[in-house]
């Protein structure tokens, strides 16, 4: 898909599922709770709690996998 279609699809998907999308917010710390499996994400605008975290880097055509990604399991 071209970039504009990916953006449109993503925004429609988020709206349909009422996902709490935050644009332009930098995460400064991401910590997993080993008991619950939940995540705490500290940002410059506050703290977020989540069941899942997606870290996306690079251009949409070619993902750039961060070095730390090799250390992360699929779970």
VENWO-V637425 format. One record per residue. RES is the residue in one letter. PHI is phi as a letter, one per 30 degrees, with the letter a starting at -180 (none if undefined). Layout:
((RES PHI) (RES PHI))
This chain:
((X none) (X d) (X e) (X d) (X d) (X d) (X d) (X e) (X e) (X d) (X d) (X d) (X d) (X d) (X d) (X d) (X c) (X h) (X d) (X d) (X d) (X b) (X c) (X i) (X c) (X d) (X d) (X c) (X b) (X b) (X b) (X c) (X d) (X d) (X d) (X c) (X i) (X d) (X c) (X c) (X c) (X c) (X b) (X d) (X c) (X k) (X c) (X c) (X c) (X a) (X d) (X b) (X b) (X c) (X c) (X c) (X b) (X i) (X d) (X d) (X d) (X b) (X d) (X c) (X d) (X d) (X e) (X d) (X e) (X d) (X d) (X c) (X d) (X d) (X d))
